Amino acid sequence: MLQRSDNLAKRATNLTLSAKTLDLARELGMNISQTVDTLLAEEVQRRYWARWNEANKEAIASYNARIEREGLPLAKYRSFAKGR
């Protein structure tokens, strides 16, 4: 998926931001580019996994049903889960 953006190539872009929010962020000494980059990367990752889960929901449901029906494949070797 996405790597941490610190070491990746950067590309200039234009953004339109709320003037009040931008002024306050600058007043607070925030690095606008880094903040937007970080938050955008988090949102991209969230949407990527939401789309992946949606695209794979049938396989996930099938796998979960199989585990429910048959149990975990190597459950008999799980010493940490015994006695529950």
PyMOL Python script that loads the backbone (N, CA, C, O; Angstrom):
from pymol import cmd

cmd.read_pdbstr("""\
ATOM      1  N   MET A   1       0.849  -1.180   0.000  1.00  0.00           N
ATOM      2  CA  MET A   1       0.000   0.000   0.000  1.00  0.00           C
ATOM      3  C   MET A   1       0.883   1.227   0.000  1.00  0.00           C
ATOM      4  O   MET A   1       1.887   1.244  -0.712  1.00  0.00           O
ATOM      5  N   LEU A   2       0.559   2.246   0.758  1.00  0.00           N
ATOM      6  CA  LEU A   2       1.357   3.466   0.789  1.00  0.00           C
ATOM      7  C   LEU A   2       2.483   3.351   1.800  1.00  0.00           C
ATOM      8  O   LEU A   2       2.323   2.774   2.875  1.00  0.00           O
ATOM      9  N   GLN A   3       3.603   3.902   1.437  1.00  0.00           N
ATOM     10  CA  GLN A   3       4.705   3.991   2.367  1.00  0.00           C
ATOM     11  C   GLN A   3       4.594   5.329   3.091  1.00  0.00           C
ATOM     12  O   GLN A   3       3.855   6.220   2.674  1.00  0.00           O
ATOM     13  N   ARG A   4       5.327   5.445   4.158  1.00  0.00           N
ATOM     14  CA  ARG A   4       5.386   6.736   4.833  1.00  0.00           C
ATOM     15  C   ARG A   4       5.933   7.755   3.846  1.00  0.00           C
ATOM     16  O   ARG A   4       6.917   7.476   3.160  1.00  0.00           O
ATOM     17  N   SER A   5       5.332   8.905   3.761  1.00  0.00           N
ATOM     18  CA  SER A   5       5.619   9.853   2.691  1.00  0.00           C
ATOM     19  C   SER A   5       6.924  10.625   2.851  1.00  0.00           C
ATOM     20  O   SER A   5       7.316  11.339   1.928  1.00  0.00           O
ATOM     21  N   ASP A   6       7.606  10.511   3.978  1.00  0.00           N
ATOM     22  CA  ASP A   6       8.831  11.279   4.213  1.00  0.00           C
ATOM     23  C   ASP A   6       9.896  11.031   3.152  1.00  0.00           C
ATOM     24  O   ASP A   6      10.615  11.957   2.774  1.00  0.00           O
ATOM     25  N   ASN A   7      10.008   9.806   2.670  1.00  0.00           N
ATOM     26  CA  ASN A   7      11.095   9.451   1.768  1.00  0.00           C
ATOM     27  C   ASN A   7      10.656   9.325   0.312  1.00  0.00           C
ATOM     28  O   ASN A   7      11.444   8.897  -0.531  1.00  0.00           O
ATOM     29  N   LEU A   8       9.433   9.684   0.008  1.00  0.00           N
ATOM     30  CA  LEU A   8       8.935   9.560  -1.349  1.00  0.00           C
ATOM     31  C   LEU A   8       9.114  10.867  -2.112  1.00  0.00           C
ATOM     32  O   LEU A   8       9.230  11.937  -1.516  1.00  0.00           O
ATOM     33  N   ALA A   9       9.134  10.764  -3.426  1.00  0.00           N
ATOM     34  CA  ALA A   9       9.226  11.958  -4.262  1.00  0.00           C
ATOM     35  C   ALA A   9       8.008  12.840  -4.017  1.00  0.00           C
ATOM     36  O   ALA A   9       6.901  12.341  -3.816  1.00  0.00           O
ATOM     37  N   LYS A  10       8.214  14.111  -4.034  1.00  0.00           N
ATOM     38  CA  LYS A  10       7.125  15.073  -3.818  1.00  0.00           C
ATOM     39  C   LYS A  10       6.713  15.674  -5.153  1.00  0.00           C
ATOM     40  O   LYS A  10       7.516  15.765  -6.082  1.00  0.00           O
ATOM     41  N   ARG A  11       5.459  16.082  -5.238  1.00  0.00           N
ATOM     42  CA  ARG A  11       4.948  16.733  -6.430  1.00  0.00           C
ATOM     43  C   ARG A  11       4.109  17.928  -5.987  1.00  0.00           C
ATOM     44  O   ARG A  11       3.258  17.802  -5.105  1.00  0.00           O
ATOM     45  N   ALA A  12       4.344  19.061  -6.585  1.00  0.00           N
ATOM     46  CA  ALA A  12       3.584  20.270  -6.256  1.00  0.00           C
ATOM     47  C   ALA A  12       2.149  20.139  -6.744  1.00  0.00           C
ATOM     48  O   ALA A  12       1.885  19.539  -7.786  1.00  0.00           O
ATOM     49  N   THR A  13       1.229  20.709  -5.976  1.00  0.00           N
ATOM     50  CA  THR A  13      -0.176  20.721  -6.353  1.00  0.00           C
ATOM     51  C   THR A  13      -0.813  21.979  -5.797  1.00  0.00           C
ATOM     52  O   THR A  13      -0.251  22.625  -4.912  1.00  0.00           O
ATOM     53  N   ASN A  14      -1.957  22.323  -6.300  1.00  0.00           N
ATOM     54  CA  ASN A  14      -2.696  23.479  -5.791  1.00  0.00           C
ATOM     55  C   ASN A  14      -3.870  22.987  -4.968  1.00  0.00           C
ATOM     56  O   ASN A  14      -4.581  22.068  -5.373  1.00  0.00           O
ATOM     57  N   LEU A  15      -4.069  23.599  -3.818  1.00  0.00           N
ATOM     58  CA  LEU A  15      -5.198  23.278  -2.957  1.00  0.00           C
ATOM     59  C   LEU A  15      -5.960  24.553  -2.648  1.00  0.00           C
ATOM     60  O   LEU A  15      -5.376  25.635  -2.578  1.00  0.00           O
ATOM     61  N   THR A  16      -7.234  24.425  -2.468  1.00  0.00           N
ATOM     62  CA  THR A  16      -8.033  25.538  -1.987  1.00  0.00           C
ATOM     63  C   THR A  16      -8.480  25.175  -0.582  1.00  0.00           C
ATOM     64  O   THR A  16      -9.203  24.200  -0.375  1.00  0.00           O
ATOM     65  N   LEU A  17      -8.038  25.974   0.378  1.00  0.00           N
ATOM     66  CA  LEU A  17      -8.323  25.704   1.781  1.00  0.00           C
ATOM     67  C   LEU A  17      -9.064  26.887   2.385  1.00  0.00           C
ATOM     68  O   LEU A  17      -8.988  28.010   1.888  1.00  0.00           O
ATOM     69  N   SER A  18      -9.770  26.616   3.449  1.00  0.00           N
ATOM     70  CA  SER A  18     -10.446  27.676   4.191  1.00  0.00           C
ATOM     71  C   SER A  18      -9.410  28.691   4.673  1.00  0.00           C
ATOM     72  O   SER A  18      -8.416  28.317   5.296  1.00  0.00           O
ATOM     73  N   ALA A  19      -9.640  29.969   4.387  1.00  0.00           N
ATOM     74  CA  ALA A  19      -8.691  31.021   4.759  1.00  0.00           C
ATOM     75  C   ALA A  19      -8.471  31.056   6.272  1.00  0.00           C
ATOM     76  O   ALA A  19      -7.338  31.194   6.733  1.00  0.00           O
ATOM     77  N   LYS A  20      -9.539  30.931   7.032  1.00  0.00           N
ATOM     78  CA  LYS A  20      -9.428  30.987   8.495  1.00  0.00           C
ATOM     79  C   LYS A  20      -8.606  29.808   9.022  1.00  0.00           C
ATOM     80  O   LYS A  20      -7.729  29.981   9.868  1.00  0.00           O
ATOM     81  N   THR A  21      -8.897  28.619   8.515  1.00  0.00           N
ATOM     82  CA  THR A  21      -8.153  27.426   8.941  1.00  0.00           C
ATOM     83  C   THR A  21      -6.689  27.543   8.567  1.00  0.00           C
ATOM     84  O   THR A  21      -5.813  27.226   9.372  1.00  0.00           O
ATOM     85  N   LEU A  22      -6.418  27.995   7.361  1.00  0.00           N
ATOM     86  CA  LEU A  22      -5.037  28.158   6.907  1.00  0.00           C
ATOM     87  C   LEU A  22      -4.297  29.185   7.745  1.00  0.00           C
ATOM     88  O   LEU A  22      -3.148  28.961   8.126  1.00  0.00           O
ATOM     89  N   ASP A  23      -4.936  30.304   8.037  1.00  0.00           N
ATOM     90  CA  ASP A  23      -4.306  31.335   8.868  1.00  0.00           C
ATOM     91  C   ASP A  23      -3.989  30.807  10.260  1.00  0.00           C
ATOM     92  O   ASP A  23      -2.909  31.059  10.793  1.00  0.00           O
ATOM     93  N   LEU A  24      -4.930  30.074  10.849  1.00  0.00           N
ATOM     94  CA  LEU A  24      -4.701  29.514  12.196  1.00  0.00           C
ATOM     95  C   LEU A  24      -3.596  28.471  12.173  1.00  0.00           C
ATOM     96  O   LEU A  24      -2.773  28.417  13.086  1.00  0.00           O
ATOM     97  N   ALA A  25      -3.571  27.649  11.145  1.00  0.00           N
ATOM     98  CA  ALA A  25      -2.528  26.632  11.042  1.00  0.00           C
ATOM     99  C   ALA A  25      -1.155  27.292  10.934  1.00  0.00           C
ATOM    100  O   ALA A  25      -0.204  26.866  11.589  1.00  0.00           O
ATOM    101  N   ARG A  26      -1.057  28.313  10.121  1.00  0.00           N
ATOM    102  CA  ARG A  26       0.221  29.033   9.997  1.00  0.00           C
ATOM    103  C   ARG A  26       0.602  29.696  11.309  1.00  0.00           C
ATOM    104  O   ARG A  26       1.767  29.682  11.707  1.00  0.00           O
ATOM    105  N   GLU A  27      -0.388  30.279  11.981  1.00  0.00           N
ATOM    106  CA  GLU A  27      -0.154  30.919  13.280  1.00  0.00           C
ATOM    107  C   GLU A  27       0.383  29.905  14.293  1.00  0.00           C
ATOM    108  O   GLU A  27       1.196  30.249  15.151  1.00  0.00           O
ATOM    109  N   LEU A  28      -0.068  28.676  14.190  1.00  0.00           N
ATOM    110  CA  LEU A  28       0.382  27.608  15.086  1.00  0.00           C
ATOM    111  C   LEU A  28       1.713  27.009  14.649  1.00  0.00           C
ATOM    112  O   LEU A  28       2.257  26.136  15.325  1.00  0.00           O
ATOM    113  N   GLY A  29       2.232  27.475  13.525  1.00  0.00           N
ATOM    114  CA  GLY A  29       3.517  26.991  13.048  1.00  0.00           C
ATOM    115  C   GLY A  29       3.457  25.624  12.389  1.00  0.00           C
ATOM    116  O   GLY A  29       4.459  24.911  12.331  1.00  0.00           O
ATOM    117  N   MET A  30       2.284  25.261  11.896  1.00  0.00           N
ATOM    118  CA  MET A  30       2.128  23.943  11.282  1.00  0.00           C
ATOM    119  C   MET A  30       2.741  23.914   9.888  1.00  0.00           C
ATOM    120  O   MET A  30       2.701  24.900   9.152  1.00  0.00           O
ATOM    121  N   ASN A  31       3.303  22.777   9.548  1.00  0.00           N
ATOM    122  CA  ASN A  31       3.782  22.535   8.193  1.00  0.00           C
ATOM    123  C   ASN A  31       2.567  22.050   7.400  1.00  0.00           C
ATOM    124  O   ASN A  31       2.159  20.894   7.517  1.00  0.00           O
ATOM    125  N   ILE A  32       1.999  22.938   6.599  1.00  0.00           N
ATOM    126  CA  ILE A  32       0.754  22.641   5.899  1.00  0.00           C
ATOM    127  C   ILE A  32       0.926  21.462   4.956  1.00  0.00           C
ATOM    128  O   ILE A  32       0.103  20.547   4.942  1.00  0.00           O
ATOM    129  N   SER A  33       1.991  21.484   4.170  1.00  0.00           N
ATOM    130  CA  SER A  33       2.206  20.405   3.202  1.00  0.00           C
ATOM    131  C   SER A  33       2.318  19.052   3.894  1.00  0.00           C
ATOM    132  O   SER A  33       1.700  18.079   3.462  1.00  0.00           O
ATOM    133  N   GLN A  34       3.096  18.990   4.952  1.00  0.00           N
ATOM    134  CA  GLN A  34       3.284  17.722   5.655  1.00  0.00           C
ATOM    135  C   GLN A  34       1.998  17.257   6.317  1.00  0.00           C
ATOM    136  O   GLN A  34       1.683  16.067   6.306  1.00  0.00           O
ATOM    137  N   THR A  35       1.256  18.194   6.893  1.00  0.00           N
ATOM    138  CA  THR A  35      -0.006  17.847   7.547  1.00  0.00           C
ATOM    139  C   THR A  35      -1.006  17.299   6.542  1.00  0.00           C
ATOM    140  O   THR A  35      -1.624  16.262   6.783  1.00  0.00           O
ATOM    141  N   VAL A  36      -1.167  17.987   5.419  1.00  0.00           N
ATOM    142  CA  VAL A  36      -2.098  17.528   4.393  1.00  0.00           C
ATOM    143  C   VAL A  36      -1.638  16.189   3.824  1.00  0.00           C
ATOM    144  O   VAL A  36      -2.452  15.291   3.608  1.00  0.00           O
ATOM    145  N   ASP A  37      -0.330  16.054   3.580  1.00  0.00           N
ATOM    146  CA  ASP A  37       0.206  14.805   3.043  1.00  0.00           C
ATOM    147  C   ASP A  37      -0.078  13.637   3.982  1.00  0.00           C
ATOM    148  O   ASP A  37      -0.504  12.572   3.536  1.00  0.00           O
ATOM    149  N   THR A  38       0.151  13.829   5.258  1.00  0.00           N
ATOM    150  CA  THR A  38      -0.080  12.779   6.256  1.00  0.00           C
ATOM    151  C   THR A  38      -1.560  12.412   6.334  1.00  0.00           C
ATOM    152  O   THR A  38      -1.915  11.234   6.304  1.00  0.00           O
ATOM    153  N   LEU A  39      -2.417  13.425   6.435  1.00  0.00           N
ATOM    154  CA  LEU A  39      -3.853  13.161   6.547  1.00  0.00           C
ATOM    155  C   LEU A  39      -4.415  12.546   5.273  1.00  0.00           C
ATOM    156  O   LEU A  39      -5.277  11.669   5.332  1.00  0.00           O
ATOM    157  N   LEU A  40      -3.932  13.001   4.123  1.00  0.00           N
ATOM    158  CA  LEU A  40      -4.389  12.431   2.857  1.00  0.00           C
ATOM    159  C   LEU A  40      -3.950  10.974   2.735  1.00  0.00           C
ATOM    160  O   LEU A  40      -4.722  10.132   2.277  1.00  0.00           O
ATOM    161  N   ALA A  41      -2.721  10.673   3.138  1.00  0.00           N
ATOM    162  CA  ALA A  41      -2.231   9.287   3.091  1.00  0.00           C
ATOM    163  C   ALA A  41      -3.082   8.385   3.985  1.00  0.00           C
ATOM    164  O   ALA A  41      -3.393   7.256   3.607  1.00  0.00           O
ATOM    165  N   GLU A  42      -3.460   8.876   5.172  1.00  0.00           N
ATOM    166  CA  GLU A  42      -4.314   8.098   6.072  1.00  0.00           C
ATOM    167  C   GLU A  42      -5.680   7.843   5.451  1.00  0.00           C
ATOM    168  O   GLU A  42      -6.214   6.739   5.557  1.00  0.00           O
ATOM    169  N   GLU A  43      -6.248   8.855   4.804  1.00  0.00           N
ATOM    170  CA  GLU A  43      -7.567   8.702   4.181  1.00  0.00           C
ATOM    171  C   GLU A  43      -7.500   7.778   2.971  1.00  0.00           C
ATOM    172  O   GLU A  43      -8.403   6.970   2.754  1.00  0.00           O
ATOM    173  N   VAL A  44      -6.443   7.892   2.189  1.00  0.00           N
ATOM    174  CA  VAL A  44      -6.267   6.995   1.038  1.00  0.00           C
ATOM    175  C   VAL A  44      -6.176   5.556   1.525  1.00  0.00           C
ATOM    176  O   VAL A  44      -6.801   4.664   0.952  1.00  0.00           O
ATOM    177  N   GLN A  45      -5.403   5.327   2.578  1.00  0.00           N
ATOM    178  CA  GLN A  45      -5.266   3.974   3.113  1.00  0.00           C
ATOM    179  C   GLN A  45      -6.602   3.453   3.643  1.00  0.00           C
ATOM    180  O   GLN A  45      -6.951   2.296   3.411  1.00  0.00           O
ATOM    181  N   ARG A  46      -7.345   4.296   4.348  1.00  0.00           N
ATOM    182  CA  ARG A  46      -8.653   3.893   4.875  1.00  0.00           C
ATOM    183  C   ARG A  46      -9.596   3.502   3.735  1.00  0.00           C
ATOM    184  O   ARG A  46     -10.277   2.480   3.813  1.00  0.00           O
ATOM    185  N   ARG A  47      -9.635   4.314   2.679  1.00  0.00           N
ATOM    186  CA  ARG A  47     -10.521   4.026   1.552  1.00  0.00           C
ATOM    187  C   ARG A  47     -10.060   2.806   0.763  1.00  0.00           C
ATOM    188  O   ARG A  47     -10.881   2.031   0.272  1.00  0.00           O
ATOM    189  N   TYR A  48      -8.741   2.640   0.642  1.00  0.00           N
ATOM    190  CA  TYR A  48      -8.200   1.461  -0.046  1.00  0.00           C
ATOM    191  C   TYR A  48      -8.688   0.189   0.638  1.00  0.00           C
ATOM    192  O   TYR A  48      -9.189  -0.724  -0.018  1.00  0.00           O
ATOM    193  N   TRP A  49      -8.535   0.136   1.972  1.00  0.00           N
ATOM    194  CA  TRP A  49      -8.932  -1.076   2.692  1.00  0.00           C
ATOM    195  C   TRP A  49     -10.441  -1.250   2.741  1.00  0.00           C
ATOM    196  O   TRP A  49     -10.926  -2.381   2.754  1.00  0.00           O
ATOM    197  N   ALA A  50     -11.197  -0.155   2.768  1.00  0.00           N
ATOM    198  CA  ALA A  50     -12.657  -0.262   2.703  1.00  0.00           C
ATOM    199  C   ALA A  50     -13.069  -0.865   1.362  1.00  0.00           C
ATOM    200  O   ALA A  50     -13.941  -1.732   1.313  1.00  0.00           O
ATOM    201  N   ARG A  51     -12.448  -0.412   0.278  1.00  0.00           N
ATOM    202  CA  ARG A  51     -12.758  -0.959  -1.053  1.00  0.00           C
ATOM    203  C   ARG A  51     -12.309  -2.413  -1.144  1.00  0.00           C
ATOM    204  O   ARG A  51     -13.013  -3.242  -1.721  1.00  0.00           O
ATOM    205  N   TRP A  52     -11.129  -2.736  -0.573  1.00  0.00           N
ATOM    206  CA  TRP A  52     -10.636  -4.115  -0.597  1.00  0.00           C
ATOM    207  C   TRP A  52     -11.589  -5.028   0.159  1.00  0.00           C
ATOM    208  O   TRP A  52     -11.932  -6.107  -0.323  1.00  0.00           O
ATOM    209  N   ASN A  53     -12.016  -4.603   1.337  1.00  0.00           N
ATOM    210  CA  ASN A  53     -12.960  -5.408   2.126  1.00  0.00           C
ATOM    211  C   ASN A  53     -14.270  -5.613   1.386  1.00  0.00           C
ATOM    212  O   ASN A  53     -14.831  -6.708   1.414  1.00  0.00           O
ATOM    213  N   GLU A  54     -14.763  -4.578   0.728  1.00  0.00           N
ATOM    214  CA  GLU A  54     -16.006  -4.696  -0.042  1.00  0.00           C
ATOM    215  C   GLU A  54     -15.822  -5.670  -1.206  1.00  0.00           C
ATOM    216  O   GLU A  54     -16.682  -6.513  -1.457  1.00  0.00           O
ATOM    217  N   ALA A  55     -14.703  -5.550  -1.909  1.00  0.00           N
ATOM    218  CA  ALA A  55     -14.446  -6.418  -3.059  1.00  0.00           C
ATOM    219  C   ALA A  55     -14.243  -7.873  -2.642  1.00  0.00           C
ATOM    220  O   ALA A  55     -14.487  -8.782  -3.435  1.00  0.00           O
ATOM    221  N   ASN A  56     -13.807  -8.097  -1.425  1.00  0.00           N
ATOM    222  CA  ASN A  56     -13.493  -9.453  -0.957  1.00  0.00           C
ATOM    223  C   ASN A  56     -14.453  -9.974   0.106  1.00  0.00           C
ATOM    224  O   ASN A  56     -14.159 -10.964   0.776  1.00  0.00           O
ATOM    225  N   LYS A  57     -15.605  -9.310   0.266  1.00  0.00           N
ATOM    226  CA  LYS A  57     -16.506  -9.687   1.361  1.00  0.00           C
ATOM    227  C   LYS A  57     -17.046 -11.104   1.224  1.00  0.00           C
ATOM    228  O   LYS A  57     -17.260 -11.779   2.231  1.00  0.00           O
ATOM    229  N   GLU A  58     -17.269 -11.565   0.001  1.00  0.00           N
ATOM    230  CA  GLU A  58     -17.765 -12.932  -0.177  1.00  0.00           C
ATOM    231  C   GLU A  58     -16.710 -13.958   0.235  1.00  0.00           C
ATOM    232  O   GLU A  58     -17.030 -14.950   0.890  1.00  0.00           O
ATOM    233  N   ALA A  59     -15.462 -13.724  -0.145  1.00  0.00           N
ATOM    234  CA  ALA A  59     -14.377 -14.639   0.229  1.00  0.00           C
ATOM    235  C   ALA A  59     -14.165 -14.627   1.739  1.00  0.00           C
ATOM    236  O   ALA A  59     -13.927 -15.674   2.341  1.00  0.00           O
ATOM    237  N   ILE A  60     -14.251 -13.456   2.349  1.00  0.00           N
ATOM    238  CA  ILE A  60     -14.082 -13.331   3.796  1.00  0.00           C
ATOM    239  C   ILE A  60     -15.209 -14.074   4.514  1.00  0.00           C
ATOM    240  O   ILE A  60     -14.963 -14.809   5.471  1.00  0.00           O
ATOM    241  N   ALA A  61     -16.439 -13.880   4.053  1.00  0.00           N
ATOM    242  CA  ALA A  61     -17.582 -14.566   4.664  1.00  0.00           C
ATOM    243  C   ALA A  61     -17.459 -16.077   4.508  1.00  0.00           C
ATOM    244  O   ALA A  61     -17.776 -16.829   5.430  1.00  0.00           O
ATOM    245  N   SER A  62     -17.003 -16.518   3.347  1.00  0.00           N
ATOM    246  CA  SER A  62     -16.824 -17.950   3.103  1.00  0.00           C
ATOM    247  C   SER A  62     -15.752 -18.524   4.029  1.00  0.00           C
ATOM    248  O   SER A  62     -15.930 -19.595   4.610  1.00  0.00           O
ATOM    249  N   TYR A  63     -14.657 -17.816   4.158  1.00  0.00           N
ATOM    250  CA  TYR A  63     -13.575 -18.263   5.039  1.00  0.00           C
ATOM    251  C   TYR A  63     -14.062 -18.321   6.486  1.00  0.00           C
ATOM    252  O   TYR A  63     -13.821 -19.302   7.190  1.00  0.00           O
ATOM    253  N   ASN A  64     -14.740 -17.279   6.918  1.00  0.00           N
ATOM    254  CA  ASN A  64     -15.248 -17.251   8.294  1.00  0.00           C
ATOM    255  C   ASN A  64     -16.239 -18.385   8.546  1.00  0.00           C
ATOM    256  O   ASN A  64     -16.233 -18.982   9.623  1.00  0.00           O
ATOM    257  N   ALA A  65     -17.091 -18.688   7.561  1.00  0.00           N
ATOM    258  CA  ALA A  65     -18.038 -19.799   7.708  1.00  0.00           C
ATOM    259  C   ALA A  65     -17.297 -21.124   7.817  1.00  0.00           C
ATOM    260  O   ALA A  65     -17.676 -21.990   8.606  1.00  0.00           O
ATOM    261  N   ARG A  66     -16.241 -21.280   7.023  1.00  0.00           N
ATOM    262  CA  ARG A  66     -15.443 -22.510   7.080  1.00  0.00           C
ATOM    263  C   ARG A  66     -14.776 -22.669   8.446  1.00  0.00           C
ATOM    264  O   ARG A  66     -14.769 -23.763   9.010  1.00  0.00           O
ATOM    265  N   ILE A  67     -14.224 -21.594   8.971  1.00  0.00           N
ATOM    266  CA  ILE A  67     -13.584 -21.655  10.292  1.00  0.00           C
ATOM    267  C   ILE A  67     -14.631 -21.978  11.353  1.00  0.00           C
ATOM    268  O   ILE A  67     -14.371 -22.761  12.266  1.00  0.00           O
ATOM    269  N   GLU A  68     -15.802 -21.381  11.237  1.00  0.00           N
ATOM    270  CA  GLU A  68     -16.888 -21.658  12.182  1.00  0.00           C
ATOM    271  C   GLU A  68     -17.288 -23.132  12.115  1.00  0.00           C
ATOM    272  O   GLU A  68     -17.540 -23.768  13.138  1.00  0.00           O
ATOM    273  N   ARG A  69     -17.338 -23.649  10.916  1.00  0.00           N
ATOM    274  CA  ARG A  69     -17.759 -25.035  10.686  1.00  0.00           C
ATOM    275  C   ARG A  69     -16.665 -26.041  11.077  1.00  0.00           C
ATOM    276  O   ARG A  69     -16.946 -27.042  11.737  1.00  0.00           O
ATOM    277  N   GLU A  70     -15.411 -25.769  10.664  1.00  0.00           N
ATOM    278  CA  GLU A  70     -14.332 -26.742  10.817  1.00  0.00           C
ATOM    279  C   GLU A  70     -13.318 -26.393  11.905  1.00  0.00           C
ATOM    280  O   GLU A  70     -12.505 -27.237  12.285  1.00  0.00           O
ATOM    281  N   GLY A  71     -13.357 -25.169  12.404  1.00  0.00           N
ATOM    282  CA  GLY A  71     -12.361 -24.716  13.373  1.00  0.00           C
ATOM    283  C   GLY A  71     -11.084 -24.266  12.672  1.00  0.00           C
ATOM    284  O   GLY A  71     -10.953 -24.386  11.454  1.00  0.00           O
ATOM    285  N   LEU A  72     -10.154 -23.750  13.454  1.00  0.00           N
ATOM    286  CA  LEU A  72      -8.880 -23.305  12.895  1.00  0.00           C
ATOM    287  C   LEU A  72      -8.044 -24.496  12.462  1.00  0.00           C
ATOM    288  O   LEU A  72      -8.030 -25.520  13.145  1.00  0.00           O
ATOM    289  N   PRO A  73      -7.349 -24.382  11.342  1.00  0.00           N
ATOM    290  CA  PRO A  73      -6.607 -25.519  10.789  1.00  0.00           C
ATOM    291  C   PRO A  73      -5.590 -26.154  11.745  1.00  0.00           C
ATOM    292  O   PRO A  73      -5.456 -27.377  11.764  1.00  0.00           O
ATOM    293  N   LEU A  74      -4.894 -25.373  12.515  1.00  0.00           N
ATOM    294  CA  LEU A  74      -3.860 -25.907  13.402  1.00  0.00           C
ATOM    295  C   LEU A  74      -4.212 -25.725  14.881  1.00  0.00           C
ATOM    296  O   LEU A  74      -3.325 -25.655  15.731  1.00  0.00           O
ATOM    297  N   ALA A  75      -5.496 -25.651  15.176  1.00  0.00           N
ATOM    298  CA  ALA A  75      -5.955 -25.375  16.540  1.00  0.00           C
ATOM    299  C   ALA A  75      -5.408 -26.361  17.566  1.00  0.00           C
ATOM    300  O   ALA A  75      -5.153 -25.988  18.711  1.00  0.00           O
ATOM    301  N   LYS A  76      -5.229 -27.606  17.165  1.00  0.00           N
ATOM    302  CA  LYS A  76      -4.764 -28.611  18.130  1.00  0.00           C
ATOM    303  C   LYS A  76      -3.336 -28.341  18.593  1.00  0.00           C
ATOM    304  O   LYS A  76      -2.911 -28.887  19.611  1.00  0.00           O
ATOM    305  N   TYR A  77      -2.597 -27.523  17.881  1.00  0.00           N
ATOM    306  CA  TYR A  77      -1.222 -27.205  18.256  1.00  0.00           C
ATOM    307  C   TYR A  77      -1.107 -25.898  19.030  1.00  0.00           C
ATOM    308  O   TYR A  77       0.006 -25.486  19.356  1.00  0.00           O
ATOM    309  N   ARG A  78      -2.194 -25.246  19.329  1.00  0.00           N
ATOM    310  CA  ARG A  78      -2.184 -23.948  20.005  1.00  0.00           C
ATOM    311  C   ARG A  78      -2.205 -24.180  21.513  1.00  0.00           C
ATOM    312  O   ARG A  78      -3.274 -24.291  22.112  1.00  0.00           O
ATOM    313  N   SER A  79      -1.042 -24.251  22.115  1.00  0.00           N
ATOM    314  CA  SER A  79      -0.976 -24.498  23.555  1.00  0.00           C
ATOM    315  C   SER A  79      -1.441 -23.293  24.378  1.00  0.00           C
ATOM    316  O   SER A  79      -1.891 -23.464  25.511  1.00  0.00           O
ATOM    317  N   PHE A  80      -1.343 -22.100  23.839  1.00  0.00           N
ATOM    318  CA  PHE A  80      -1.730 -20.901  24.586  1.00  0.00           C
ATOM    319  C   PHE A  80      -3.243 -20.740  24.698  1.00  0.00           C
ATOM    320  O   PHE A  80      -3.707 -19.960  25.530  1.00  0.00           O
ATOM    321  N   ALA A  81      -4.008 -21.437  23.907  1.00  0.00           N
ATOM    322  CA  ALA A  81      -5.460 -21.293  23.916  1.00  0.00           C
ATOM    323  C   ALA A  81      -6.152 -22.432  24.652  1.00  0.00           C
ATOM    324  O   ALA A  81      -7.381 -22.451  24.726  1.00  0.00           O
ATOM    325  N   LYS A  82      -5.412 -23.361  25.187  1.00  0.00           N
ATOM    326  CA  LYS A  82      -6.027 -24.502  25.871  1.00  0.00           C
ATOM    327  C   LYS A  82      -6.603 -24.063  27.209  1.00  0.00           C
ATOM    328  O   LYS A  82      -6.090 -23.151  27.858  1.00  0.00           O
ATOM    329  N   GLY A  83      -7.658 -24.718  27.598  1.00  0.00           N
ATOM    330  CA  GLY A  83      -8.281 -24.452  28.886  1.00  0.00           C
ATOM    331  C   GLY A  83      -9.315 -23.341  28.809  1.00  0.00           C
ATOM    332  O   GLY A  83      -9.833 -22.921  29.844  1.00  0.00           O
ATOM    333  N   ARG A  84      -9.624 -22.862  27.638  1.00  0.00           N
ATOM    334  CA  ARG A  84     -10.640 -21.823  27.508  1.00  0.00           C
ATOM    335  C   ARG A  84     -11.964 -22.404  27.154  1.00  0.00           C
ATOM    336  O   ARG A  84     -12.941 -21.670  27.004  1.00  0.00           O
TER     337      ARG A  84
END
""", "prot")
cmd.dss("prot")
cmd.show_as("cartoon", "prot")
cmd.util.cbc("prot")
cmd.orient("prot")
